[in-house]
């Protein structure tokens, strides 16, 4: 009886550098509970590496309660000199015109905080790293309605 030799090709996974940001002192102090608790599960995944400073190819995950001017300025700051950097925004709420403003600042993906599970964040980070955009369905509907009116 002949046996077949199996060949296995191992694909090397690029480690995506991820920078975590929060918008207020409570969130900054509680990042471990907010995102890092979920990020701990992400950290355990191959292909993700948390960094302290943004660099080439970094995916910045910014966590905020709502969209305001300081948040928009921080997003602009993170995208300055944008050397392949991507920006994921995890937010609790967003009013009508704010979606266009965050997109103008370079945000490529938005995740509702209530939906920011470890698997969802990991998928969004990897998608952003590939250049994919992501929006919750209600924000996509809102964006399409805005574009349809212009």
SERO-4910 file (N, C-alpha, C, O; in steps of 0.05 Angstrom, whole numbers):
BEGIN
 pado doro    nc1    nc2    nc3   cac1   cac2   cac3    cc1    cc2    cc3    oc1    oc2    oc3
  Unk    A     17    -23      0      0      0      0     18     25      0     37     27     16
  Unk    A     12     43    -18     27     68    -20     15     90     -2     -9     92      0
  Unk    A     32    105     10     23    128     25     31    153     10     52    155     -2
  Unk    A     15    173     12     21    199      0     36    216     19     31    217     43
  Unk    A     55    230      8     69    250     25     54    276     24     47    286      3
  Unk    A     48    287     47     33    312     49     52    335     50     71    335     66
  Unk    A     47    354     34     64    379     36     46    400     48     23    404     42
  Unk    A     59    415     66     44    436     80     59    462     75     83    464     79
  Unk    A     44    482     67     56    508     63     47    526     86     23    530     91
  Unk    A     66    536    101     60    554    123     61    583    113     82    592    103
  Unk    A     39    597    117     38    625    109     46    642    133     34    640    154
  Unk    A     65    659    129     74    676    151     54    699    154     47    713    134
  Unk    A     44    703    177     24    724    183     39    749    192     56    748    210
  Unk    A     33    771    179     45    797    186     34    805    213      9    805    217
  Unk    A     51    813    231     42    823    257     33    852    254     50    870    248
  Unk    A      8    858    257     -3    884    254      2    901    279     -6    893    300
  Unk    A     17    923    276     21    940    300     -4    955    306    -16    968    288
  Unk    A    -13    954    331    -38    967    340    -33    986    362    -19    979    382
  Unk    A    -43   1011    359    -40   1032    379    -68   1036    391    -87   1040    376
  Unk    A    -71   1036    418    -96   1041    431    -97   1069    441    -77   1079    453
  Unk    A   -119   1083    437   -123   1110    446   -150   1112    460   -169   1098    452
  Unk    A   -153   1129    480   -178   1135    493   -181   1165    496   -161   1179    497
  Unk    A   -206   1174    498   -211   1203    496   -213   1218    522   -214   1243    522
  Unk    A   -215   1205    545   -217   1220    570   -202   1205    592   -194   1182    588
  Unk    A   -198   1218    614   -181   1207    635   -193   1181    647   -178   1163    654
  Unk    A   -219   1180    648   -231   1155    659   -226   1132    640   -219   1110    648
  Unk    A   -229   1138    614   -224   1116    594   -195   1110    593   -187   1087    590
  Unk    A   -178   1130    595   -149   1125    594   -141   1107    617   -127   1088    614
  Unk    A   -151   1115    642   -145   1099    665   -158   1071    664   -147   1052    674
  Unk    A   -181   1069    651   -196   1044    650   -193   1029    624   -209   1011    618
  Unk    A   -173   1037    608   -170   1023    582   -168    993    585   -179    978    568
  Unk    A   -156    984    606   -153    955    610   -180    942    611   -184    920    600
  Unk    A   -199    955    624   -226    943    626   -242    948    600   -258    931    593
  Unk    A   -237    970    587   -253    978    564   -244    963    539   -259    946    529
  Unk    A   -221    969    529   -211    956    504   -191    935    510   -191    914    498
  Unk    A   -173    941    529   -151    922    534   -162    896    544   -150    875    539
  Unk    A   -184    896    559   -196    871    567   -203    854    543   -198    830    542
  Unk    A   -215    867    523   -220    854    498   -195    851    483   -191    831    469
  Unk    A   -177    870    485   -152    870    470   -134    848    481   -117    838    466
  Unk    A   -137    840    506   -121    818    517   -127    793    500   -108    779    493
  Unk    A   -152    789    493   -158    766    476   -147    771    448   -138    752    435
  Unk    A   -147    796    439   -135    802    413   -105    798    415    -93    787    396
  Unk    A    -93    807    437    -64    804    440    -55    775    438    -33    769    429
  Unk    A    -72    757    447    -66    728    446    -67    717    418    -57    695    413
  Unk    A    -78    733    399    -80    723    372    -54    728    357    -40    748    361
  Unk    A    -48    710    339    -24    715    322    -29    738    304    -52    742    295
  Unk    A     -9    753    298    -12    775    278    -19    802    289    -24    821    274
  Unk    A    -19    805    316    -25    831    328     -4    837    349      3    821    365
  Unk    A      6    862    348     27    870    367     19    899    376     17    917    360
  Unk    A     16    902    402      9    929    413     34    946    415     55    937    424
  Unk    A     32    971    406     54    990    406     46   1015    421     23   1021    424
  Unk    A     66   1029    431     61   1054    446     60   1079    428     47   1098    434
  Unk    A     75   1078    405     76   1100    387     68   1092    359     75   1070    351
  Unk    A     53   1109    344     46   1101    317     71   1101    299     88   1118    301
  Unk    A     71   1082    281     93   1080    262     82   1072    235     57   1070    232
  Unk    A     99   1065    216     90   1056    190     72   1032    192     79   1012    206
  Unk    A     49   1032    179     31   1009    179     16   1004    205      3    984    207
  Unk    A     16   1023    223      2   1020    249    -28   1023    244    -37   1040    229
  Unk    A    -44   1006    258    -73   1010    259    -78   1022    286    -75   1009    307
  Unk    A    -87   1047    287    -94   1060    312   -124   1055    318   -141   1059    301
  Unk    A   -129   1045    342   -156   1040    352   -162   1062    372   -151   1062    394
  Unk    A   -180   1080    365   -187   1103    382   -215   1097    394   -234   1092    380
  Unk    A   -216   1099    420   -241   1094    435   -252   1120    446   -237   1135    458
  Unk    A   -277   1125    441   -290   1150    450   -319   1146    456   -332   1127    446
  Unk    A   -329   1162    473   -358   1161    479   -374   1173    456   -393   1161    447
  Unk    A   -365   1196    447   -378   1209    424   -358   1225    408   -335   1228    416
  Unk    A   -367   1234    385   -350   1250    367   -351   1279    375   -373   1291    377
  Unk    A   -328   1291    381   -327   1319    387   -301   1330    375   -286   1315    363
  Unk    A   -297   1356    378   -274   1369    365   -247   1358    374   -229   1353    358
  Unk    A   -243   1353    401   -217   1341    409   -212   1314    397   -190   1307    390
  Unk    A   -233   1298    394   -230   1272    382   -222   1275    352   -204   1261    343
  Unk    A   -235   1293    338   -229   1297    310   -200   1307    307   -186   1298    289
  Unk    A   -191   1324    325   -164   1334    324   -144   1311    329   -123   1310    316
  Unk    A   -150   1294    348   -133   1271    354   -131   1252    330   -110   1242    324
  Unk    A   -154   1248    316   -153   1231    292   -136   1244    271   -120   1230    258
  Unk    A   -139   1270    267   -122   1284    247    -92   1282    254    -75   1277    237
  Unk    A    -86   1285    280    -59   1282    290    -47   1255    284    -25   1252    275
  Unk    A    -63   1234    290    -54   1207    285    -49   1201    255    -32   1185    249
  Unk    A    -64   1215    238    -61   1210    209    -41   1228    196    -34   1224    172
  Unk    A    -30   1248    210     -9   1265    198     15   1248    191     23   1231    206
  Unk    A     26   1253    167     49   1237    158     41   1209    154     57   1190    157
  Unk    A     16   1204    146      3   1178    144     19   1158    127     14   1156    103
  Unk    A     37   1145    139     54   1126    125     41   1098    126     52   1079    138
  Unk    A     19   1095    112      4   1070    112    -12   1065    137    -21   1042    142
  Unk    A    -15   1085    154    -29   1083    179    -59   1080    174    -69   1093    155
  Unk    A    -73   1065    189   -102   1062    188   -114   1070    215   -101   1069    236
  Unk    A   -139   1079    214   -152   1088    239   -179   1075    242   -197   1077    225
  Unk    A   -183   1062    265   -208   1049    272   -220   1065    296   -206   1070    316
  Unk    A   -245   1073    294   -258   1088    315   -279   1070    328   -297   1060    315
  Unk    A   -276   1067    355   -296   1053    371   -311   1074    387   -299   1087    403
  Unk    A   -336   1077    381   -352   1100    392   -379   1090    401   -390   1071    391
  Unk    A   -390   1104    422   -417   1097    432   -439   1109    415   -460   1096    411
  Unk    A   -435   1133    406   -456   1146    390   -444   1166    371   -422   1176    374
  Unk    A   -460   1171    350   -451   1190    329   -475   1203    317   -494   1190    309
  Unk    A   -474   1230    317   -497   1245    305   -494   1247    275   -473   1239    264
  Unk    A   -514   1257    262   -516   1258    233   -492   1266    217   -481   1250    201
  Unk    A   -482   1290    220   -460   1300    204   -433   1291    213   -413   1295    199
  Unk    A   -431   1278    235   -405   1270    246   -392   1247    230   -367   1245    231
  Unk    A   -407   1231    217   -395   1209    201   -378   1221    179   -355   1211    176
  Unk    A   -387   1240    165   -371   1252    144   -346   1265    155   -325   1264    143
  Unk    A   -349   1277    179   -325   1290    191   -304   1270    200   -280   1275    197
  Unk    A   -312   1247    211   -292   1227    219   -279   1214    194   -255   1208    195
  Unk    A   -294   1211    173   -283   1200    148   -262   1220    137   -241   1212    127
  Unk    A   -269   1245    138   -250   1266    128   -224   1266    145   -203   1273    134
  Unk    A   -226   1258    170   -202   1257    187   -185   1231    182   -164   1229    194
  Unk    A   -195   1213    166   -179   1190    159   -189   1164    172   -176   1143    169
  Unk    A   -211   1164    186   -222   1140    198   -231   1121    176   -246   1129    158
  Unk    A   -221   1096    177   -229   1077    156   -249   1057    166   -261   1043    150
  Unk    A   -253   1055    192   -272   1036    203   -284   1047    229   -270   1060    245
  Unk    A   -310   1043    232   -324   1051    257   -337   1026    268   -350   1010    254
  Unk    A   -334   1023    295   -347   1000    309   -362   1013    333   -351   1029    347
  Unk    A   -387   1005    336   -402   1014    360   -389   1001    385   -381    977    383
  Unk    A   -386   1015    407   -374   1004    431   -390    979    440   -378    960    450
  Unk    A   -416    979    437   -432    956    446   -425    931    429   -430    909    438
  Unk    A   -415    935    405   -408    912    387   -379    906    387   -370    889    372
  Unk    A   -363    920    404   -334    917    403   -324    893    418   -310    895    438
  Unk    A   -332    869    410   -322    845    422   -294    839    411   -285    851    391
  Unk    A   -280    822    425   -252    815    416   -252    805    387   -236    815    371
  Unk    A   -270    787    379   -269    778    351   -276    800    331   -264    802    310
  Unk    A   -295    817    339   -302    840    321   -279    859    318   -273    868    296
  Unk    A   -266    866    340   -243    884    339   -220    872    323   -207    886    307
  Unk    A   -215    847    327   -193    833    313   -199    834    283   -181    839    267
  Unk    A   -223    827    275   -231    827    247   -229    855    235   -220    858    212
  Unk    A   -237    875    250   -236    903    241   -207    912    238   -200    926    218
  Unk    A   -190    905    257   -162    913    256   -149    900    231   -134    914    216
  Unk    A   -153    874    227   -141    861    204   -153    872    178   -138    875    158
  Unk    A   -179    878    177   -191    890    154   -179    917    148   -173    924    125
  Unk    A   -176    934    169   -164    960    165   -135    958    155   -127    973    138
  Unk    A   -121    938    165    -93    934    156    -92    927    126    -73    935    112
  Unk    A   -112    913    117   -114    906     88   -124    929     71   -123    928     47
  Unk    A   -133    951     84   -144    973     69   -174    973     67   -185    989     52
  Unk    A   -187    954     80   -217    953     80   -229    974     97   -217    982    117
  Unk    A   -252    983     90   -268   1001    107   -290    985    120   -298    964    110
  Unk    A   -301    995    142   -323    981    156   -340   1001    171   -330   1019    185
  Unk    A   -366    998    167   -385   1015    181   -408    998    191   -416    979    178
  Unk    A   -419   1005    215   -444    991    223   -466    997    203   -465   1019    190
  Unk    A   -484    979    199   -504    982    178   -520   1008    180   -526   1020    159
  Unk    A   -527   1017    204   -542   1042    206   -526   1066    197   -537   1085    186
  Unk    A   -500   1066    201   -483   1088    192   -479   1086    161   -479   1107    148
  Unk    A   -478   1062    151   -476   1059    122   -502   1070    109   -501   1084     88
  Unk    A   -525   1063    120   -550   1074    110   -551   1104    111   -559   1117     92
  Unk    A   -541   1116    133   -540   1145    136   -522   1157    115   -529   1178    103
  Unk    A   -499   1145    111   -480   1155     91   -492   1154     63   -489   1173     48
  Unk    A   -504   1132     56   -516   1130     30   -539   1149     26   -543   1160      4
  Unk    A   -554   1155     47   -576   1174     45   -564   1203     41   -575   1218     25
  Unk    A   -542   1209     55   -529   1235     51   -519   1238     23   -522   1259     10
  Unk    A   -506   1217     13   -495   1218    -14   -517   1220    -35   -514   1234    -55
  Unk    A   -539   1207    -30   -562   1208    -48   -575   1235    -49   -587   1242    -69
  Unk    A   -573   1251    -28   -584   1278    -27   -567   1298    -41   -577   1320    -48
  Unk    A   -542   1292    -46   -524   1312    -58   -524   1310    -88   -510   1326   -101
***
